[in-house]
Each structure stands twice: as C-alpha cells, then as structure tokens.
Amino acid sequence: MQSDYAQKLRAGIKFPDINVQMLNGDMKLLGKPENGHDWKLVVIYRGKHCPICTKYLNQLESIKASFADTNVDIIAISGDSKEQLESHLEKIDISFPIAYGLTVEQMNTLGLYISDPRSEKETDHSFAEPAVFVINADGNIQIVDISNAPFARPELEALANGLSFIRENDYPIRGTHG
C-alpha cells in the first residue's frame, strides 16, 4: 500500500550510495564527482520515449561547459534498458556520462515519482519522472528538484548560473528548516 505522503530526499542530507550501470560495462557511484570536479549534477530523465528528455539532454550538452567552469561534474540516467539507451544515442549528441537501468527500488530510494507506460508504444517498463540533484563536495544534496511530469524541470542555464553564484558566494543549502 502506497502512503499518501511519500518521503522525498531532503536538501542538506547525504546523497544515497547508488551504483549505476554504464554502457561500457563499468559501474559508477551515481552521486560521486569525477573528472577533477568536486560537485555532481545528477539528471534523472524519463527515457528514450520522451522527446522532451531528448531535447533536455541535448541542451545540457550545449551548456555543459558552464557546469564544468563551476567544478560541477554531470551524469544522466534513466530506467531504460541498455538496448533502449543505445537506440536513444541516435537522437542525443552528448559527451557526458549517461547510465541506464535505474531500478524501481533505486527510484524509490531517491524519492522520485514513478509512472507506468500509457501503452507498449511508449515503453515496456515503469520509469522515473524527471529529477535533478546537485551534490556538493561533502556528498550532501545542495539542490533537489523532483517533478511528477515531463513538462516541469529546471531551466539548465539558470541552474548553471545559480551554481556559479552558490560557489562564488558560499551560499548555504536552502530549504533545511524543520
């Protein structure tokens, strides 16, 4: 039985340890910064069936340098299968890491909204609705944005500019009261 009040991840807490599968067979710790960066941007997307996600991932590629300039590493992930991700790569032109196979259990750990496909044409599995997490150098959630629909997600340029402000001004984690 599902509770009417699901627990969501709160700003300021440690980001959970979640290992994810990469196309090359490697496993990565989802929230761990790499490539010499000390912060991590984790983008959860619905899957290859979502044209808004395709556009969002391509837009992220176009401004990824803004995140790198503020020492923020990037990874994206969905619940798609390896085959679905490989097929999706024909529509996305990205160079940041992208993982696949996010499980329903992992989606629940992250406090994501989960949807079932409307038909087999959409996809063949439950999938996470969009979310963005920014994990700081302490491994804590600096920013969390969890949506229940593909139409509501952070504007990437504004997010990059905000992270630059946060880093330059030692701006605190917001939304931690109570």
TORPA-4810 file (N, C-alpha, C, O; in nm, 3 decimals):
<nodes>
NODE_1_0.084_-0.119_0.000_0.000_0.000_0.000_0.088_0.125_0.000_0.181_0.136_0.079_M
NODE_2_0.057_0.217_-0.088_0.134_0.339_-0.100_0.079_0.444_-0.004_-0.042_0.465_0.006_Q
NODE_3_0.171_0.509_0.065_0.133_0.616_0.156_0.092_0.740_0.075_0.145_0.763_-0.034_S
NODE_4_-0.001_0.817_0.128_-0.039_0.942_0.063_0.073_1.045_0.072_0.076_1.141_-0.005_D
NODE_5_0.164_1.027_0.165_0.272_1.121_0.188_0.405_1.050_0.174_0.463_1.003_0.273_Y
NODE_6_0.453_1.042_0.051_0.579_0.974_0.025_0.695_1.057_0.079_0.690_1.180_0.078_A
NODE_7_0.798_0.990_0.125_0.918_1.056_0.175_1.006_1.095_0.056_1.038_1.011_-0.028_Q
NODE_8_1.044_1.219_0.051_1.135_1.267_-0.053_1.270_1.297_0.012_1.278_1.323_0.132_K
NODE_9_1.376_1.293_-0.069_1.507_1.330_-0.018_1.508_1.478_0.016_1.458_1.561_-0.061_L
NODE_10_1.563_1.511_0.131_1.566_1.649_0.177_1.699_1.715_0.141_1.803_1.649_0.138_R
NODE_11_1.695_1.842_0.115_1.817_1.920_0.094_1.902_1.912_0.219_1.852_1.915_0.331_A
NODE_12_2.033_1.901_0.198_2.127_1.901_0.310_2.167_1.765_0.361_2.264_1.754_0.437_G
NODE_13_2.095_1.659_0.322_2.133_1.524_0.369_2.230_1.460_0.270_2.245_1.505_0.156_I
NODE_14_2.296_1.355_0.316_2.386_1.280_0.229_2.309_1.219_0.113_2.201_1.164_0.132_K
NODE_15_2.364_1.230_-0.007_2.305_1.165_-0.123_2.327_1.015_-0.110_2.438_0.973_-0.076_F
NODE_16_2.226_0.934_-0.135_2.241_0.790_-0.115_2.345_0.728_-0.209_2.365_0.774_-0.321_P
NODE_17_2.409_0.623_-0.161_2.503_0.547_-0.244_2.424_0.457_-0.338_2.361_0.360_-0.295_D
NODE_18_2.427_0.490_-0.464_2.357_0.412_-0.566_2.455_0.384_-0.679_2.506_0.476_-0.742_I
NODE_19_2.481_0.256_-0.704_2.566_0.217_-0.815_2.483_0.204_-0.940_2.374_0.146_-0.938_N
NODE_20_2.534_0.258_-1.051_2.462_0.256_-1.178_2.549_0.196_-1.286_2.672_0.199_-1.279_V
NODE_21_2.483_0.143_-1.386_2.547_0.072_-1.497_2.575_0.167_-1.613_2.487_0.240_-1.658_Q
NODE_22_2.699_0.165_-1.660_2.739_0.243_-1.776_2.741_0.153_-1.900_2.750_0.031_-1.888_M
NODE_23_2.733_0.214_-2.017_2.730_0.136_-2.141_2.855_0.051_-2.162_2.848_-0.057_-2.220_L
NODE_24_2.969_0.099_-2.113_3.093_0.024_-2.133_3.109_-0.092_-2.034_3.212_-0.159_-2.032_N
NODE_25_3.007_-0.114_-1.950_3.011_-0.223_-1.854_3.056_-0.182_-1.715_3.040_-0.258_-1.620_G
NODE_26_3.112_-0.061_-1.703_3.156_-0.012_-1.572_3.036_0.020_-1.484_2.927_0.049_-1.533_D
NODE_27_3.059_0.013_-1.354_2.962_0.060_-1.256_3.015_0.191_-1.198_3.135_0.203_-1.173_M
NODE_28_2.927_0.288_-1.178_2.966_0.416_-1.118_2.877_0.445_-0.999_2.760_0.405_-0.996_K
NODE_29_2.933_0.515_-0.902_2.855_0.565_-0.790_2.786_0.693_-0.838_2.853_0.790_-0.871_L
NODE_30_2.653_0.692_-0.842_2.575_0.797_-0.907_2.612_0.938_-0.862_2.625_1.027_-0.947_L
NODE_31_2.628_0.961_-0.733_2.650_1.096_-0.684_2.794_1.136_-0.666_2.822_1.243_-0.611_G
NODE_32_2.889_1.053_-0.711_3.031_1.081_-0.687_3.089_1.163_-0.802_3.087_1.119_-0.917_K
NODE_33_3.143_1.282_-0.770_3.205_1.364_-0.875_3.329_1.295_-0.932_3.400_1.222_-0.863_P
NODE_34_3.352_1.320_-1.059_3.469_1.267_-1.128_3.530_1.377_-1.214_3.488_1.493_-1.206_E
NODE_35_3.627_1.340_-1.294_3.689_1.431_-1.391_3.747_1.556_-1.326_3.746_1.664_-1.385_N
NODE_36_3.798_1.542_-1.203_3.861_1.653_-1.134_3.765_1.752_-1.073_3.807_1.854_-1.017_G
NODE_37_3.634_1.725_-1.081_3.534_1.814_-1.022_3.503_1.770_-0.880_3.528_1.655_-0.843_H
NODE_38_3.449_1.863_-0.799_3.416_1.826_-0.660_3.266_1.831_-0.631_3.225_1.797_-0.520_D
NODE_39_3.182_1.871_-0.727_3.037_1.866_-0.715_2.983_1.781_-0.829_3.053_1.757_-0.928_W
NODE_40_2.859_1.734_-0.814_2.799_1.647_-0.917_2.656_1.690_-0.946_2.578_1.716_-0.854_K
NODE_41_2.623_1.698_-1.074_2.486_1.720_-1.120_2.435_1.586_-1.170_2.491_1.527_-1.262_L
NODE_42_2.327_1.537_-1.107_2.264_1.412_-1.147_2.130_1.446_-1.211_2.042_1.505_-1.147_V
NODE_43_2.116_1.409_-1.338_1.993_1.435_-1.412_1.921_1.302_-1.434_1.973_1.212_-1.500_V
NODE_44_1.802_1.290_-1.376_1.718_1.173_-1.398_1.621_1.209_-1.511_1.550_1.309_-1.504_I
NODE_45_1.620_1.126_-1.614_1.526_1.152_-1.724_1.437_1.031_-1.746_1.470_0.920_-1.704_Y
NODE_46_1.326_1.052_-1.812_1.221_0.950_-1.824_1.264_0.833_-1.912_1.234_0.718_-1.880_R
NODE_47_1.334_0.860_-2.021_1.377_0.755_-2.112_1.368_0.798_-2.256_1.325_0.910_-2.286_G
NODE_48_1.407_0.708_-2.345_1.413_0.742_-2.487_1.275_0.774_-2.546_1.266_0.840_-2.649_K
NODE_49_1.170_0.727_-2.482_1.035_0.752_-2.533_0.992_0.898_-2.517_0.889_0.938_-2.572_H
NODE_50_1.068_0.976_-2.443_1.028_1.113_-2.408_1.102_1.216_-2.493_1.222_1.237_-2.472_C
NODE_51_1.034_1.279_-2.588_1.102_1.379_-2.673_1.150_1.501_-2.595_1.248_1.564_-2.633_P
NODE_52_1.083_1.534_-2.485_1.127_1.647_-2.403_1.261_1.613_-2.336_1.348_1.699_-2.321_I
NODE_53_1.277_1.488_-2.296_1.403_1.443_-2.236_1.517_1.451_-2.338_1.627_1.493_-2.306_C
NODE_54_1.489_1.408_-2.461_1.590_1.414_-2.567_1.637_1.557_-2.585_1.758_1.583_-2.592_T
NODE_55_1.544_1.650_-2.592_1.577_1.792_-2.606_1.657_1.842_-2.485_1.755_1.915_-2.501_K
NODE_56_1.617_1.802_-2.366_1.682_1.845_-2.242_1.827_1.796_-2.237_1.918_1.871_-2.201_Y
NODE_57_1.849_1.669_-2.273_1.984_1.613_-2.271_2.073_1.684_-2.373_2.190_1.712_-2.345_L
NODE_58_2.020_1.712_-2.490_2.097_1.784_-2.591_2.127_1.927_-2.547_2.235_1.980_-2.574_N
NODE_59_2.031_1.989_-2.480_2.054_2.124_-2.427_2.162_2.120_-2.318_2.247_2.208_-2.312_Q
NODE_60_2.158_2.018_-2.234_2.259_2.004_-2.130_2.399_1.995_-2.192_2.494_2.055_-2.142_L
NODE_61_2.410_1.920_-2.299_2.539_1.910_-2.370_2.585_2.048_-2.417_2.704_2.080_-2.408_E
NODE_62_2.492_2.128_-2.466_2.529_2.259_-2.522_2.579_2.357_-2.416_2.648_2.453_-2.450_S
NODE_63_2.545_2.336_-2.289_2.591_2.428_-2.184_2.674_2.358_-2.077_2.696_2.414_-1.969_I
NODE_64_2.720_2.236_-2.105_2.794_2.162_-2.003_2.921_2.235_-1.959_2.966_2.216_-1.846_K
NODE_65_2.979_2.318_-2.046_3.098_2.393_-2.007_3.069_2.489_-1.892_3.157_2.515_-1.810_A
NODE_66_2.947_2.540_-1.886_2.909_2.629_-1.774_2.914_2.555_-1.641_2.952_2.612_-1.539_S
NODE_67_2.875_2.427_-1.643_2.883_2.347_-1.520_3.029_2.315_-1.489_3.070_2.322_-1.373_F
NODE_68_3.106_2.280_-1.590_3.248_2.249_-1.569_3.322_2.370_-1.513_3.411_2.355_-1.428_A
NODE_69_3.286_2.490_-1.559_3.351_2.612_-1.512_3.330_2.634_-1.362_3.411_2.700_-1.298_D
NODE_70_3.223_2.577_-1.307_3.198_2.589_-1.163_3.232_2.459_-1.091_3.190_2.436_-0.977_T
NODE_71_3.309_2.373_-1.159_3.361_2.250_-1.098_3.252_2.148_-1.068_3.259_2.075_-0.969_N
NODE_72_3.149_2.143_-1.155_3.037_2.051_-1.138_3.041_1.946_-1.249_3.034_1.979_-1.367_V
NODE_73_3.054_1.820_-1.209_3.053_1.705_-1.300_2.907_1.670_-1.332_2.817_1.705_-1.256_D
NODE_74_2.885_1.601_-1.443_2.749_1.568_-1.488_2.735_1.419_-1.514_2.827_1.354_-1.564_I
NODE_75_2.617_1.365_-1.479_2.576_1.232_-1.522_2.425_1.234_-1.541_2.353_1.304_-1.470_I
NODE_76_2.378_1.157_-1.638_2.233_1.140_-1.659_2.201_0.992_-1.652_2.286_0.908_-1.682_A
NODE_77_2.078_0.960_-1.612_2.036_0.821_-1.601_1.885_0.808_-1.616_1.809_0.899_-1.582_I
NODE_78_1.843_0.694_-1.668_1.701_0.661_-1.674_1.684_0.513_-1.639_1.782_0.442_-1.614_S
NODE_79_1.560_0.470_-1.638_1.529_0.330_-1.615_1.533_0.247_-1.742_1.500_0.128_-1.740_G
NODE_80_1.572_0.309_-1.854_1.578_0.235_-1.981_1.676_0.119_-1.974_1.767_0.116_-1.891_D
NODE_81_1.655_0.022_-2.062_1.747_-0.090_-2.077_1.869_-0.044_-2.157_1.869_0.064_-2.215_S
NODE_82_1.971_-0.127_-2.160_2.091_-0.098_-2.239_2.053_-0.078_-2.386_2.103_0.015_-2.451_K
NODE_83_1.966_-0.163_-2.437_1.925_-0.153_-2.578_1.849_-0.023_-2.604_1.868_0.039_-2.709_E
NODE_84_1.764_0.017_-2.511_1.690_0.142_-2.528_1.785_0.262_-2.527_1.769_0.354_-2.606_Q
NODE_85_1.885_0.260_-2.436_1.981_0.370_-2.432_2.063_0.373_-2.562_2.084_0.480_-2.619_L
NODE_86_2.108_0.258_-2.607_2.185_0.254_-2.732_2.104_0.312_-2.848_2.158_0.384_-2.932_E
NODE_87_1.976_0.280_-2.853_1.888_0.334_-2.957_1.870_0.485_-2.939_1.865_0.559_-3.037_S
NODE_88_1.859_0.530_-2.814_1.840_0.673_-2.786_1.961_0.755_-2.828_1.947_0.872_-2.865_H
NODE_89_2.080_0.696_-2.822_2.202_0.767_-2.858_2.200_0.815_-3.003_2.280_0.900_-3.041_L
NODE_90_2.111_0.760_-3.084_2.096_0.807_-3.222_2.030_0.945_-3.226_2.043_1.017_-3.325_E
NODE_91_1.959_0.982_-3.119_1.887_1.109_-3.115_1.952_1.212_-3.023_1.919_1.330_-3.029_K
NODE_92_2.044_1.168_-2.939_2.111_1.261_-2.848_2.259_1.267_-2.885_2.322_1.166_-2.916_I
NODE_93_2.313_1.387_-2.882_2.453_1.410_-2.914_2.519_1.465_-2.789_2.527_1.587_-2.770_D
NODE_94_2.567_1.375_-2.704_2.621_1.414_-2.575_2.760_1.353_-2.554_2.794_1.251_-2.614_I
NODE_95_2.837_1.418_-2.467_2.969_1.364_-2.433_2.982_1.340_-2.282_3.084_1.289_-2.237_S
NODE_96_2.881_1.377_-2.203_2.885_1.349_-2.060_2.836_1.206_-2.036_2.767_1.150_-2.120_F
NODE_97_2.873_1.147_-1.921_2.833_1.009_-1.894_2.681_0.994_-1.882_2.612_1.080_-1.828_P
NODE_98_2.633_0.883_-1.935_2.491_0.852_-1.927_2.478_0.705_-1.888_2.543_0.618_-1.946_I
NODE_99_2.395_0.679_-1.790_2.379_0.543_-1.736_2.239_0.493_-1.768_2.152_0.569_-1.812_A
NODE_100_2.218_0.365_-1.744_2.087_0.305_-1.773_2.050_0.208_-1.661_2.131_0.175_-1.574_Y
NODE_101_1.925_0.163_-1.665_1.881_0.057_-1.576_1.850_0.098_-1.434_1.857_0.015_-1.343_G
NODE_102_1.816_0.224_-1.411_1.775_0.266_-1.277_1.654_0.183_-1.237_1.553_0.181_-1.307_L
NODE_103_1.664_0.114_-1.125_1.556_0.024_-1.083_1.447_0.099_-1.007_1.469_0.210_-0.959_T
NODE_104_1.332_0.039_-0.998_1.222_0.098_-0.921_1.266_0.116_-0.776_1.232_0.217_-0.713_V
NODE_105_1.341_0.020_-0.721_1.391_0.034_-0.584_1.481_0.157_-0.571_1.471_0.232_-0.474_E
NODE_106_1.570_0.178_-0.668_1.657_0.295_-0.665_1.576_0.423_-0.683_1.604_0.524_-0.618_Q
NODE_107_1.476_0.419_-0.770_1.388_0.535_-0.788_1.320_0.571_-0.656_1.310_0.688_-0.621_M
NODE_108_1.274_0.470_-0.585_1.211_0.494_-0.455_1.310_0.549_-0.354_1.276_0.638_-0.277_N
NODE_109_1.433_0.498_-0.354_1.536_0.549_-0.264_1.559_0.698_-0.289_1.580_0.774_-0.194_T
NODE_110_1.554_0.739_-0.414_1.574_0.879_-0.450_1.449_0.964_-0.431_1.454_1.086_-0.448_L
NODE_111_1.337_0.901_-0.397_1.213_0.975_-0.375_1.151_1.026_-0.504_1.080_1.127_-0.503_G
NODE_112_1.177_0.957_-0.614_1.126_1.002_-0.744_0.981_0.963_-0.764_0.931_0.868_-0.704_L
NODE_113_0.913_1.039_-0.848_0.781_0.999_-0.894_0.802_0.894_-1.002_0.890_0.909_-1.087_Y
NODE_114_0.723_0.788_-0.999_0.736_0.678_-1.093_0.606_0.662_-1.168_0.497_0.664_-1.109_I
NODE_115_0.617_0.646_-1.299_0.499_0.629_-1.384_0.504_0.495_-1.455_0.611_0.439_-1.479_S
NODE_116_0.386_0.446_-1.489_0.374_0.329_-1.575_0.347_0.378_-1.717_0.284_0.483_-1.735_D
NODE_117_0.392_0.304_-1.817_0.369_0.346_-1.954_0.220_0.350_-1.987_0.141_0.271_-1.934_P
NODE_118_0.182_0.443_-2.073_0.043_0.454_-2.117_0.009_0.341_-2.214_-0.106_0.299_-2.223_R
NODE_119_0.110_0.293_-2.287_0.092_0.182_-2.380_0.229_0.121_-2.409_0.332_0.177_-2.370_S
NODE_120_0.230_0.007_-2.476_0.357_-0.056_-2.512_0.435_0.029_-2.611_0.557_0.013_-2.623_E
NODE_121_0.367_0.118_-2.684_0.436_0.207_-2.777_0.526_0.305_-2.702_0.631_0.345_-2.752_K
NODE_122_0.484_0.343_-2.580_0.562_0.438_-2.502_0.691_0.371_-2.454_0.801_0.414_-2.491_E
NODE_123_0.679_0.269_-2.374_0.793_0.190_-2.327_0.739_0.063_-2.263_0.618_0.044_-2.253_T
NODE_124_0.830_-0.023_-2.219_0.787_-0.152_-2.165_0.815_-0.168_-2.016_0.818_-0.281_-1.965_D
NODE_125_0.836_-0.057_-1.945_0.869_-0.065_-1.802_0.825_0.062_-1.730_0.803_0.166_-1.791_H
NODE_126_0.814_0.051_-1.598_0.790_0.170_-1.517_0.912_0.261_-1.531_1.024_0.213_-1.551_S
NODE_127_0.891_0.391_-1.519_1.002_0.484_-1.538_0.991_0.601_-1.441_0.882_0.634_-1.394_F
NODE_128_1.104_0.662_-1.412_1.109_0.778_-1.323_1.070_0.902_-1.400_1.107_0.919_-1.517_A
NODE_129_0.996_0.989_-1.336_0.973_1.122_-1.390_1.100_1.205_-1.363_1.184_1.164_-1.284_E
NODE_130_1.113_1.320_-1.429_1.240_1.395_-1.422_1.275_1.442_-1.281_1.189_1.475_-1.199_P
NODE_131_1.406_1.445_-1.257_1.458_1.500_-1.132_1.600_1.549_-1.156_1.670_1.502_-1.246_A
NODE_132_1.640_1.643_-1.074_1.777_1.695_-1.077_1.826_1.701_-0.932_1.756_1.750_-0.843_V
NODE_133_1.946_1.651_-0.912_2.012_1.660_-0.782_2.148_1.724_-0.804_2.218_1.689_-0.900_F
NODE_134_2.186_1.816_-0.717_2.322_1.869_-0.716_2.382_1.827_-0.583_2.330_1.861_-0.477_V
NODE_135_2.492_1.755_-0.591_2.559_1.704_-0.471_2.687_1.785_-0.453_2.767_1.798_-0.546_I
NODE_136_2.706_1.839_-0.332_2.823_1.923_-0.307_2.946_1.840_-0.268_2.941_1.717_-0.265_N
NODE_137_3.056_1.908_-0.240_3.183_1.841_-0.212_3.178_1.755_-0.086_3.260_1.665_-0.069_A
NODE_138_3.083_1.780_0.003_3.066_1.699_0.124_2.979_1.577_0.099_2.957_1.497_0.190_D
NODE_139_2.927_1.562_-0.023_2.839_1.450_-0.055_2.695_1.475_-0.016_2.613_1.383_-0.017_G
NODE_140_2.663_1.600_0.018_2.528_1.636_0.060_2.449_1.695_-0.056_2.506_1.749_-0.150_N
NODE_141_2.318_1.685_-0.048_2.231_1.739_-0.152_2.222_1.890_-0.135_2.164_1.939_-0.038_I
NODE_142_2.279_1.961_-0.229_2.277_2.108_-0.230_2.146_2.158_-0.290_2.085_2.252_-0.240_Q
NODE_143_2.104_2.092_-0.400_1.980_2.130_-0.469_1.908_2.001_-0.506_1.969_1.904_-0.551_I
NODE_144_1.776_2.002_-0.487_1.693_1.889_-0.529_1.570_1.945_-0.601_1.505_2.037_-0.552_V
NODE_145_1.541_1.887_-0.716_1.421_1.925_-0.791_1.360_1.796_-0.845_1.415_1.733_-0.934_D
NODE_146_1.246_1.758_-0.790_1.179_1.634_-0.828_1.044_1.670_-0.888_0.962_1.737_-0.825_I
NODE_147_1.020_1.625_-1.011_0.896_1.657_-1.081_0.811_1.531_-1.099_0.862_1.419_-1.097_S
NODE_148_0.683_1.551_-1.117_0.595_1.437_-1.146_0.546_1.439_-1.291_0.457_1.363_-1.328_N
NODE_149_0.605_1.527_-1.373_0.562_1.538_-1.512_0.679_1.584_-1.599_0.769_1.653_-1.550_A
NODE_150_0.678_1.547_-1.725_0.791_1.582_-1.812_0.801_1.731_-1.842_0.905_1.777_-1.891_P
NODE_151_0.697_1.806_-1.815_0.691_1.946_-1.855_0.751_2.041_-1.752_0.770_2.159_-1.782_F
NODE_152_0.782_1.992_-1.633_0.834_2.077_-1.526_0.972_2.027_-1.485_0.984_1.922_-1.422_A
NODE_153_1.074_2.102_-1.521_1.211_2.070_-1.484_1.294_2.197_-1.488_1.257_2.292_-1.557_R
NODE_154_1.405_2.200_-1.415_1.483_2.325_-1.407_1.537_2.368_-1.543_1.578_2.286_-1.625_P
NODE_155_1.535_2.499_-1.564_1.596_2.555_-1.684_1.747_2.549_-1.662_1.798_2.601_-1.563_E
NODE_156_1.818_2.485_-1.754_1.958_2.449_-1.731_2.053_2.568_-1.722_2.145_2.568_-1.640_L
NODE_157_2.031_2.669_-1.802_2.119_2.786_-1.795_2.102_2.857_-1.661_2.200_2.902_-1.601_E
NODE_158_1.978_2.868_-1.614_1.954_2.930_-1.483_2.018_2.847_-1.372_2.073_2.903_-1.277_A
NODE_159_2.011_2.715_-1.384_2.074_2.628_-1.284_2.225_2.646_-1.285_2.286_2.658_-1.178_L
NODE_160_2.287_2.650_-1.402_2.432_2.670_-1.412_2.472_2.804_-1.350_2.570_2.813_-1.277_A
NODE_161_2.395_2.910_-1.381_2.424_3.042_-1.325_2.406_3.042_-1.173_2.485_3.102_-1.101_N
NODE_162_2.303_2.974_-1.126_2.279_2.965_-0.982_2.391_2.891_-0.910_2.432_2.931_-0.801_G
NODE_163_2.441_2.784_-0.970_2.551_2.710_-0.908_2.678_2.795_-0.904_2.754_2.788_-0.807_L
NODE_164_2.700_2.873_-1.006_2.814_2.964_-1.005_2.801_3.063_-0.889_2.898_3.088_-0.817_S
NODE_165_2.681_3.118_-0.870_2.657_3.211_-0.759_2.680_3.142_-0.625_2.746_3.196_-0.536_F
NODE_166_2.625_3.022_-0.610_2.639_2.946_-0.485_2.786_2.926_-0.452_2.829_2.947_-0.338_I
NODE_167_2.862_2.883_-0.551_3.003_2.852_-0.528_3.086_2.977_-0.500_3.174_2.975_-0.414_R
NODE_168_3.059_3.084_-0.572_3.136_3.208_-0.554_3.105_3.278_-0.423_3.190_3.350_-0.370_E
NODE_169_2.985_3.259_-0.371_2.940_3.333_-0.253_2.921_3.246_-0.129_2.866_3.292_-0.029_N
NODE_170_2.966_3.122_-0.136_2.948_3.029_-0.024_2.803_3.031_0.026_2.777_3.033_0.146_D
NODE_171_2.712_3.031_-0.069_2.568_3.038_-0.041_2.525_2.906_0.024_2.562_2.799_-0.024_Y
NODE_172_2.448_2.912_0.131_2.414_2.789_0.204_2.309_2.703_0.133_2.242_2.747_0.040_P
NODE_173_2.296_2.582_0.179_2.189_2.493_0.133_2.057_2.551_0.182_2.043_2.579_0.301_I
NODE_174_1.962_2.568_0.094_1.834_2.627_0.131_1.730_2.517_0.153_1.745_2.406_0.102_R
NODE_175_1.626_2.549_0.229_1.515_2.458_0.249_1.538_2.352_0.355_1.477_2.245_0.351_G
NODE_176_1.626_2.380_0.450_1.658_2.279_0.552_1.585_2.300_0.684_1.602_2.221_0.776_T
NODE_177_1.503_2.404_0.694_1.430_2.432_0.819_1.326_2.322_0.844_1.248_2.287_0.755_H
NODE_178_1.326_2.268_0.965_1.224_2.174_1.007_1.228_2.047_0.935_1.146_1.958_0.961_G
</nodes>
